[in-house]
Amino acid sequence: MPYIASIFIYPIKSLDAVAVTQATVLASGALEGDREFAIVDAQGRFVNGKRNAKVHLLRSTWDATAKAVSLQIQGTEEKQTFHLEEELTELEAWLSEYFGLTVQLARNSLLGFPDDPIASGPTVISTATLETIASWFPGISVDEMRLRLRANIEIGGVPPFWEDRLFANAEEVVRFQVGEVMLEGINPCQRCVVPTRNPLSGETYPNFQKVFSEKRRETLPSWVNLSRFNHFYRLSVNTKVSPSSAGKVLHIQDEVG
């Protein structure tokens, strides 16, 4: 039986993940606390790994109880801790100095800042898929591949690419139950430049996208909906959440059906 093996949220968009044992589904479909904050420049544009490789060198530790975040530059010993409300000005000043441009920390507690605002539910991938993808790239471990792909929900007890059954034709959804939560699979996620880089150093893996796309095409299950692949640099599934599931909670070990 498929089940939730892991749940990850990303409190500050583009920064480090937090592994949790449960997550509440908001009315918007987002997981509570996931990408609730985002670093933005003076024009309101995200400062993320797609646009600024320095993001990869920024380590973050989240303390939800204390409403605080600790930041550390990769390779240094010094760690700075900021209260998200009482020390927001100091936090923004520290980030501005680090990035070399004026930034702010935007917040949206209702929707967060999802990569796909149309399919704003949790992203889904299987553990076996991560293991298979990692095997395509010498020197990249499963844990590192997990950091590169940044999914919310990891499914255990299934074969590689099992999640490819969770999308159908364009304009259609695939409904599936996860514990008490009803999710709607929308589309295979189009990947960006971020997975090509080491998540801790920002170093680019040679020919990552080319190898990924070729291997993805070769290993697509025979039953997969090819109409959703205008290219093969796609992996994991974007979802929506049924309105009836607002307020319900996803747990580790919840069965998927």
N, C-alpha and C positions, 0 to 999 in steps of 0.2 A: 504494500500500500504506500503510495507517495505520501510524504509528510514534510513539514517544515523542519529543515535541519539547522538553519541559521536565519536570524533577522538582523539587518544592519540599518541604522539611520545615519544620516550625514547632517549634523546640526547646523554647520556652516557650509554652504554650498562650495564644493571643490576642495574642502579640507578633509581631514581624516574621519574615518567611520567610527561609529560606536556600536559594538555588538550588544544587543539587548535580548532578553528572554521573552518579551511581549511588547506589542505596540498597538495603540488605540487608533482606529480608523476615524479620521475627521469627516465632516459632512462633505468636504470638497473631494474626498477620496484619498488625500494624502495621509501618510502615517504621521501621527503627532510627533512633532519635533524634527521631522525629516526636512532638511534644507529650509528650515525656518528662517535662517539668516543667510545673507549673501553679501559679499564684498562688492561694492560698486564704485565706479569712478565718478568724476564730476558731471559727466554726461548721463549718468544712470546706467552705464553698461557694466555687465558683470566683469569682475576681475577673476578670471578662471583659468584653468589649464589650457583651454583652447586659445586664449589670447595672451597669456603671460606665464612663461615656463617657471618663473620664480615661485609660483604656487606649489610646485612639487617639492620644494625645499623647506616648506613651512609645516612643522609638526604641530598638531593641536590635541589637547586632552580636555575632555568635556566633563564638567561636574554639574549635572542637572539639579541636584539638591541645593547646591550653593549658588546656582545661577552664574557660574563662572567658567571661563575658558583659559587654559594655559597654553602659551605659544612658545615655540622654540625653533630656532633656525637649525636645520639639519647640519650636523657636524660641530655644533657648538654646545657648551655646557649650560649656558644661561637660559633660564626659563622665566617668562613673565606671566603672571596670573592677573586676570581682569574680571571684575564683576560686570555682568552684561548690562546692568542698569546703572549702578552707581559710578562705574568707571568707564562708561562708553566713550567719553571724549578722549581719555587716555589711551584706550584701545585703538580708536581710530587714528590717533596721532602715531602710535607705534606701527600700525599697519601702513600708514602713509609713508613713514620713513623707510620701512622695509621695501616697499614696492617702488619708491622714488616718485610717487605721484599722489595727489590728494584723493583719498578714498573714504567712504563711509560704510557702516554696517547697516544694511537695510534689513527690515524684519517683516514677515508676513506669517502670523500664527494660524491663519485660517487655511491658506492654500500652500504656503511655502513658495519656493522658487523652482518648480520642476523643469527638467529639460524639455519635456513635452507637455505643454499646458492643456492640450486636448485630451491626452491620456495621462492624467495626473496621479493615477494610482501607483502602487508599488511595482517596481520592476522585478521580474521573476526569471531565475535561471536555475539549472540543476547542478549539484555537486559533480556529477559525472561529466557534464559538459565542461566545467572548469578544468577537470582533470585531463580531458581530451585536448582541449585547446592548449593547455600548458605543455602537453607532450609534443606539440608542433614546434616549440621554440626552446632549443637547448639553453640551459642556464636560467630559465624562468620557472619558478616553482608554482605549485597550485595556489599557495597563499599570495604570492606576488600577482598572479593572474587575477585573483579575486580582487586585489587592490586596484588593478588596472581597469576592471570592468564595472565595479561599483554598483552592483545590484542590491536591491533591498531584501528580497526573499530568496533563499536558497533551498531547493527541493532535494530531499534524499530519497533513496529507495527506488530510483528510476534509472533507465539507461541514458547515455549521452543524447542530447538534443531532444529529450522528451518534451521540453517546453515548446518546441516548434508545433505541437498539436494545439497550442492555445491561441492560435489566430486563424482566421478564415479569409474570405474574400474582402476586398475593400468595402467599407460601409457595413460590414457584418461584424458581430462580436461572438466570442466563444465564452459562454458562462461556465464558471467552475467554482466549486465550493472549497474554501480553506477554513477548516474549523467552523465557526459561526458566520464567517464573512463570505459574501458572494462577490466574486471578482469577474470582470469581463476582459478577456484578452483582446487586444486591439491590433497590434502589429509587431513584427520583429524590429528591434531597436537598431536604428542606424547609428553606427559608431563614429566617433570623431577622432581627432589627433591624439587625445589623451591616452588611450590604451597602447599607443606606440611607444610611450615613454615610461622609463622606470619610475614608479610612483614615489620613490624616496630621493632619487637623484635628478630626475628630469632627463636623463640620458636617453636618446632615441635608439631603439632596437632596429638594426639594419633590415630594411625590406619587410617590416612587420606587416603593414597593410597588404602588401602583395602576397606574402605567404599565407596570411590569414584568409584572404579572399579565395585563393586557389584551393586551400584545404577545406574551407567551408563549402565550396561548390562540390568538391569531390566526396564529402561526407554527408551531404544533405540526405536525410531519410527519403526513401522512395515515395512516401505518402505526403511529403511536405507540399504546401501550397506555393508553387513556384511563381505565381502571379504577384506575390508580395516581395519578390527579390529582383528589383531593378539593378541591383548589384549585390555582391555576396559579402560585403563588409557590414553585416548585420548579425546581431546576437543578443539574446535575452528578449523578453517580451514586455512591452508596455501595456499597462492595464488601466481600466477605470474600475470604480467601486460602485456597486449597486446602492442607490440611495437608502434602501432598507437596512444596509449594513453600517450606516453612520453610528458611531459610538461603540461599536463592537470591538473586540480585542483579538488580535492574532497572537498565538502562543507557539513557542518551540514545541515540536512534536504534534501539532495539529495536523490531522489527516487532510489530504487533498483529494477531492473527488469530482 
